[in-house]
Amino acid sequence: MKKGLNIFGIGEALYDIFPEGKQLGGAPINFAYHAKQLEANGQIITSIGDDQIGKDLVNEINNLGIRNFISYSEFPTGTVAVTVDDKGVPSYEICEPVAWDEIKINKETEEALVNADALCFGTLAQRNDVSRKAIEQVLNTVPKECIKVFDINLRQHYYNKDCIESSLNQCNVLKINEEEVLVVAELLDVNLLDEEQFCHHLIERFSIDMVALTKGEEGSYLVTKNETSYLSTPKVNVVDTVGAGDSFTARLVIGILNNEPIIETHQKAVELSAYVCTQKGATPKIDKIFQ
């Protein structure tokens, strides 16, 4: 297992607000945190407001040991109201406007990005032209060999065709779930007959190296041009699923960077994601078994 890999998440930094209280959240934070637990240098690029929630958020990020590149916005620091159903599946309501809509890149951030081994970005921070341009700048700054993961994340209902097509053209790994497959197929005007075939369609159409398709309780696929791995989801006592997908993505990236066989990478990612589902909150401590 390679150590010292530089892995970045760019996008939303926020507090998930549950009925029982607030918890650190946001896919970039969760992704970077799990990458750090897998002995990589997990780092985040985001924007926060100049408010108490922002100060609390930075303190928690620092306490987790996640290196951060933060710009400041006149918008308030993001919060998301979260409700979890009886199967542990969350739904979200964003309190808007939010600071991550105004991510800005400075010289220090650019200097760090030239050593990036992997970068994960999504759609939620691309609703605003300022953050969208920042993500474009980041994608143009990282090395050519950097693994660029597009974690499409449409649960917040941001269905912008231009944004999605542009992101698909710039990533080499796509993380998508079964709900998002339906939305993307419709946006791209593709007659969806088979999910695995759709993964191959995306690989060919956008020159993507790998598609990770997760299907909740049913299982998940890792699909490349020449290989397909399908694994059932382990049966666990689900407490909540917040952050589970981000842990899957972090372990997936680690496996790719370590040139693991696709089935080994897939197995470890599935096991880690299932474990996170048994915990409360997106950032539980994990065991070395997942490395």
C-alpha positions in Angstrom: 0.0 0.0 0.0 1.5 3.3 -1.1 1.6 5.9 1.6 1.8 9.7 1.3 -0.6 9.9 -1.7 -2.1 13.4 -2.2 -5.8 13.0 -2.5 -8.1 16.1 -2.8 -11.8 16.6 -2.5 -13.3 19.9 -3.8 -16.8 21.2 -3.2 -19.2 21.5 -0.3 -18.2 21.8 3.3 -21.1 21.8 5.7 -22.9 20.6 8.8 -25.5 17.9 8.4 -28.3 18.9 10.8 -30.0 15.9 12.2 -32.9 16.0 14.8 -30.3 15.0 17.5 -27.8 17.7 16.5 -25.3 18.8 13.9 -22.5 16.6 12.5 -19.6 17.4 10.2 -20.6 16.6 6.6 -20.0 17.2 2.9 -18.7 14.7 0.4 -15.2 16.4 0.0 -14.7 16.2 3.8 -15.9 12.7 4.1 -13.8 11.6 1.1 -10.6 13.3 2.4 -11.2 11.9 5.9 -11.5 8.3 4.7 -8.5 8.7 2.4 -6.5 10.0 5.4 -7.5 6.9 7.4 -6.2 4.8 4.5 -2.8 6.6 5.1 -3.1 9.1 2.2 -2.9 12.9 2.6 -6.5 13.7 2.5 -7.1 17.4 1.7 -10.1 19.6 0.9 -10.7 22.7 -1.2 -13.9 24.6 -0.2 -15.4 27.9 0.9 -17.0 28.9 4.2 -18.7 31.9 5.5 -17.3 34.3 8.1 -19.6 33.1 10.8 -19.6 30.9 13.9 -20.6 27.8 12.0 -17.7 28.3 9.7 -15.3 28.7 12.6 -16.7 25.5 14.2 -16.4 23.7 10.9 -12.7 24.6 10.4 -11.9 23.6 14.0 -13.5 20.1 13.4 -11.6 19.8 10.0 -8.4 20.6 11.7 -9.1 18.2 14.6 -9.5 15.4 12.0 -6.0 16.3 10.6 -7.3 17.2 7.2 -5.3 19.8 5.3 -7.6 22.4 4.0 -7.5 25.2 1.4 -10.4 27.5 2.3 -11.7 30.6 0.7 -14.2 32.9 2.4 -17.6 34.0 1.1 -20.2 36.6 2.0 -22.7 33.7 1.9 -23.2 31.7 5.2 -21.4 28.5 5.8 -23.5 25.6 4.5 -26.0 23.6 6.5 -28.1 20.7 5.3 -31.2 19.4 7.1 -31.0 15.6 7.1 -33.8 13.1 7.7 -33.1 9.4 7.7 -35.7 6.8 6.9 -36.1 3.4 8.6 -33.6 1.8 6.3 -31.0 4.4 7.1 -31.2 6.2 3.8 -30.9 10.0 4.1 -32.8 12.8 2.4 -31.4 16.4 2.3 -32.7 19.9 2.3 -30.0 22.6 1.6 -30.2 25.9 3.4 -29.3 28.4 0.7 -27.4 30.4 -0.4 -24.2 28.7 0.8 -20.6 29.6 0.9 -19.4 26.6 -1.2 -21.1 28.3 -4.2 -18.1 30.7 -4.2 -15.0 28.6 -4.0 -11.9 30.5 -5.2 -8.5 29.2 -6.0 -5.3 30.9 -4.8 -1.6 30.4 -5.5 -1.1 28.2 -2.5 -3.9 25.9 -3.6 -2.5 25.7 -7.2 1.0 24.9 -5.8 -0.4 22.0 -3.8 -2.5 20.6 -6.7 0.6 20.1 -8.9 1.4 17.1 -6.6 -2.2 15.7 -6.7 -2.5 11.9 -7.2 -6.3 12.0 -7.1 -9.1 14.5 -7.1 -12.9 14.0 -6.4 -15.5 16.5 -7.5 -19.2 16.5 -7.9 -22.2 18.6 -9.1 -23.3 20.3 -5.9 -20.6 22.9 -6.0 -21.1 23.6 -9.7 -24.4 25.4 -9.4 -22.7 28.7 -9.3 -20.4 30.1 -12.0 -17.7 31.1 -9.4 -17.3 27.6 -8.0 -17.7 26.0 -11.4 -14.8 28.1 -12.8 -12.8 27.1 -9.7 -13.3 23.4 -10.3 -12.4 23.9 -14.0 -9.2 25.7 -12.8 -8.4 22.8 -10.5 -9.0 20.2 -13.2 -6.6 22.1 -15.5 -4.0 22.4 -12.7 -3.6 18.8 -11.5 -1.1 16.5 -13.3 -2.2 14.7 -16.4 -1.9 11.3 -14.6 -4.0 12.5 -11.6 -7.1 10.3 -11.1 -10.1 12.6 -11.5 -13.2 11.2 -9.9 -16.6 12.6 -10.8 -19.0 11.6 -8.0 -22.1 12.8 -9.7 -24.2 13.2 -6.5 -27.7 14.2 -7.9 -29.6 13.7 -4.6 -29.7 17.5 -4.3 -31.5 17.6 -7.6 -29.0 19.6 -9.6 -29.7 18.3 -13.1 -27.7 20.6 -15.4 -26.9 18.9 -18.7 -24.0 21.1 -19.7 -22.4 20.7 -16.2 -22.8 17.0 -16.3 -21.5 16.5 -19.8 -18.5 18.8 -19.1 -17.7 16.8 -16.0 -18.0 13.5 -17.7 -15.6 14.8 -20.4 -13.0 15.8 -17.7 -13.1 12.8 -15.4 -11.5 9.4 -15.8 -13.5 7.7 -13.0 -17.3 8.1 -12.6 -19.1 7.2 -9.4 -22.9 7.0 -9.9 -25.9 5.3 -8.3 -28.9 3.7 -9.8 -31.1 6.8 -9.4 -28.6 9.0 -11.1 -28.2 6.5 -14.0 -31.8 7.1 -14.9 -31.4 10.9 -14.8 -28.2 10.9 -16.7 -29.6 8.5 -19.4 -32.5 10.9 -19.9 -30.3 14.0 -20.0 -28.0 12.3 -22.6 -31.0 11.0 -24.6 -29.9 7.4 -24.2 -32.4 4.5 -24.3 -31.5 2.8 -21.1 -32.0 -1.0 -21.5 -29.3 -2.3 -19.2 -27.3 -0.6 -16.5 -24.0 -2.4 -17.3 -24.4 -1.6 -21.0 -25.0 2.1 -20.0 -21.7 2.0 -18.1 -20.0 0.8 -21.2 -21.7 3.5 -23.2 -20.4 6.2 -20.9 -16.9 4.7 -21.0 -16.9 4.8 -24.8 -18.6 8.1 -25.3 -16.6 10.1 -22.7 -13.3 8.1 -22.7 -13.8 7.2 -19.0 -11.5 4.5 -17.5 -13.9 3.2 -14.9 -17.5 3.5 -13.8 -18.5 2.6 -10.3 -22.3 2.0 -10.2 -23.7 1.5 -6.7 -27.2 0.0 -6.2 -27.7 0.3 -2.5 -28.9 -3.0 -0.9 -28.7 -4.8 -4.2 -24.9 -4.5 -4.8 -22.5 -2.6 -7.0 -20.5 -2.7 -10.3 -17.0 -1.7 -11.2 -16.9 -1.5 -15.0 -13.9 -0.8 -17.2 -13.5 -1.3 -21.0 -12.3 -4.8 -20.5 -13.5 -5.9 -17.1 -16.6 -6.0 -15.0 -16.9 -6.8 -11.3 -20.2 -7.2 -9.6 -20.5 -7.7 -5.8 -23.6 -8.0 -3.6 -24.0 -5.6 -0.7 -23.0 -7.2 2.6 -26.0 -7.7 5.0 -25.3 -5.4 7.9 -27.3 -3.6 10.6 -27.6 -0.2 8.9 -27.7 2.8 11.2 -27.4 5.4 8.5 -25.8 5.7 5.1 -24.4 9.3 5.4 -20.8 9.2 4.1 -20.9 5.6 3.0 -20.6 6.4 -0.7 -17.6 8.7 0.1 -15.8 5.9 1.9 -16.4 3.7 -1.1 -14.9 6.3 -3.4 -11.9 6.9 -1.2 -11.1 3.1 -1.0 -11.7 2.8 -4.8 -9.1 5.6 -5.5 -6.6 4.0 -3.1 -7.0 0.7 -5.0 -6.5 2.3 -8.4 -3.4 4.2 -7.3 -1.9 1.0 -5.9 -2.7 -1.0 -9.1 -4.7 -3.5 -7.3 -6.8 -6.1 -9.2 -10.3 -4.7 -9.8 -12.0 -7.4 -7.7 -9.7 -6.7 -4.7 -10.3 -2.9 -4.9 -14.1 -3.5 -5.3 -14.2 -5.9 -2.3 -12.4 -3.5 0.0 -14.5 -0.6 -1.1 -17.7 -2.5 -0.5 -16.6 -3.7 2.9 -15.6 -0.2 4.0 -18.8 1.3 2.8 -20.9 -1.4 4.6 -19.0 -0.8 7.8 -19.6 3.0 7.6 -23.3 2.2 7.3 -23.2 0.5 10.7 -22.0 3.7 12.3 -23.7 7.0 13.2 -22.2 9.9 11.2 -20.0 10.1 8.1 -16.6 10.0 9.8 -16.2 6.9 12.0 -12.9 5.5 12.9 -12.0 2.5 10.6 -9.9 -0.6 11.0 -6.7 -1.3 9.0 -8.5 -4.3 7.6 -9.9 -2.0 4.9 -6.4 -1.0 3.6 
